[in-house]
């Protein structure tokens, strides 16, 4: 058992005992190891339907094309990779960690829409993106009928 697991599992177990039910991670935290540890701890100490799991996408997981960012390919492959690492069928919230200026916003939003339609996350959202930065990007509604996107900001304690 690695140091991270030895340290994190008791913290997660204690948090659950104290009533914590929201856990936020990201693919790049220890290059996926954080998700592995969290997934095992949730399996051992909680009922999946009683916790909310959020995870963020953007960071570079490997060198080369689509190894990070918010392209359709990166978003779709990373949701599958993280579900495997977490040992779960779905996450509750799939969050854009940062903007990717190299990918058209329409491509990113359509990929997130498709991931939600596939029931992999219950909802997707944005982080570190104030309303002004969201409005600056023109978003095509083509192919996204009924999809509603709102700017939001999350706070991590």
C-alpha positions in Angstrom: 0.0 0.0 0.0 1.5 3.3 -1.1 1.8 6.3 1.2 -1.1 8.2 -0.4 -3.5 5.3 0.2 -2.3 4.8 3.8 -2.9 8.5 4.5 -6.0 9.1 2.4 -8.2 6.1 3.3 -8.5 6.9 7.0 -9.3 10.6 6.1 -12.0 9.5 3.7 -13.4 7.0 6.2 -13.5 9.7 8.9 -15.1 12.2 6.6 -17.8 9.7 5.8 -18.4 9.0 9.5 -18.8 12.8 10.1 -21.4 13.1 7.4 -19.4 14.2 4.3 -21.0 13.0 1.2 -19.4 15.1 -1.6 -16.0 14.2 -2.9 -14.2 16.2 -5.6 -11.2 14.9 -7.5 -9.5 15.2 -10.9 -7.8 13.0 -13.4 -4.5 14.8 -13.0 -4.4 14.5 -9.2 -1.4 12.1 -8.8 -2.1 11.1 -12.5 -5.2 9.2 -11.6 -4.0 7.6 -8.4 -6.3 9.9 -6.3 -9.3 8.5 -8.2 -8.2 5.0 -7.6 -7.8 5.6 -3.8 -11.1 7.4 -3.6 -13.0 4.7 -5.5 -11.7 1.9 -3.3 -12.4 3.9 -0.2 -16.0 4.6 -1.3 -16.5 1.0 -2.1 -15.2 -0.1 1.3 -16.8 2.6 3.5 -20.0 3.9 1.8 -22.9 3.1 -0.3 -22.4 4.6 -3.8 -25.9 6.1 -3.9 -25.3 8.0 -0.7 -22.3 10.0 -2.0 -21.7 12.5 -4.7 -18.6 12.1 -6.8 -17.3 15.0 -8.8 -14.2 14.9 -11.1 -12.6 17.4 -13.3 -11.2 17.1 -16.9 -8.6 19.1 -18.7 -5.1 18.4 -17.4 -2.5 16.5 -19.3 -2.5 12.8 -18.5 0.0 11.8 -21.1 2.2 13.3 -23.8 0.9 13.6 -27.4 -2.3 14.5 -29.1 -5.5 14.2 -26.9 -3.4 13.5 -23.8 -5.2 16.5 -22.2 -7.5 19.4 -22.9 -11.1 19.5 -23.8 -11.3 18.0 -27.3 -14.1 15.5 -27.9 -11.6 12.6 -28.0 -10.0 13.7 -24.7 -13.3 14.2 -22.9 -14.7 10.8 -24.1 -11.6 8.8 -23.4 -11.0 10.4 -20.0 -14.5 9.8 -18.7 -14.0 6.1 -19.5 -10.5 6.1 -17.9 -11.7 7.7 -14.8 -14.7 5.4 -14.3 -12.3 2.5 -14.5 -9.9 4.1 -12.0 -12.8 4.9 -9.6 -14.4 1.5 -10.1 -17.8 3.1 -10.8 -20.4 3.1 -13.5 -20.9 6.8 -13.3 -19.8 10.1 -11.6 -22.3 12.6 -10.4 -20.6 15.7 -11.7 -18.0 16.0 -14.6 -16.4 19.4 -14.4 -14.3 21.4 -16.9 -11.2 22.2 -14.9 -10.1 25.0 -17.1 -10.8 26.5 -20.5 -9.0 25.0 -23.5 -8.4 27.8 -26.0 -7.2 25.2 -28.5 -10.6 23.5 -28.8 -13.8 25.1 -30.1 -16.2 25.6 -27.2 -19.0 23.9 -29.3 -16.9 20.7 -29.6 -16.3 20.7 -25.8 -20.0 21.3 -25.0 -21.3 18.7 -27.5 -18.9 16.1 -26.1 -20.1 16.8 -22.6 -23.7 16.7 -23.7 -23.0 13.2 -25.3 -21.3 12.0 -22.1 -24.3 13.1 -20.0 -26.7 11.4 -22.5 -24.7 8.2 -22.0 -25.4 8.4 -18.3 -21.8 8.5 -17.3 -22.1 11.7 -15.3 -25.4 13.0 -14.0 -24.5 16.5 -15.0 -21.5 18.4 -16.3 -20.3 21.9 -15.3 -17.6 24.5 -15.4 -15.0 25.5 -12.8 -12.9 28.7 -12.7 -15.1 30.3 -15.4 -16.9 33.4 -14.4 -20.0 34.5 -16.2 -18.0 37.1 -18.2 -15.6 34.5 -19.6 -18.5 32.2 -20.6 -20.3 35.0 -22.4 -17.2 35.9 -24.4 -17.4 32.5 -26.1 -20.0 32.2 -28.8 -21.8 28.9 -28.3 -23.8 27.3 -31.2 -27.1 25.7 -30.1 -27.0 23.5 -33.2 -27.2 19.8 -32.2 -27.8 20.7 -28.5 -31.6 21.1 -28.4 -32.9 21.2 -24.9 -29.4 21.5 -23.4 -29.0 24.4 -21.0 -25.6 25.7 -20.0 -25.1 28.1 -17.1 -21.8 29.7 -16.0 -20.9 28.7 -12.4 -18.0 28.8 -10.1 -17.1 26.1 -7.5 -15.3 26.7 -4.3 -13.0 24.0 -2.8 -12.4 24.2 0.9 
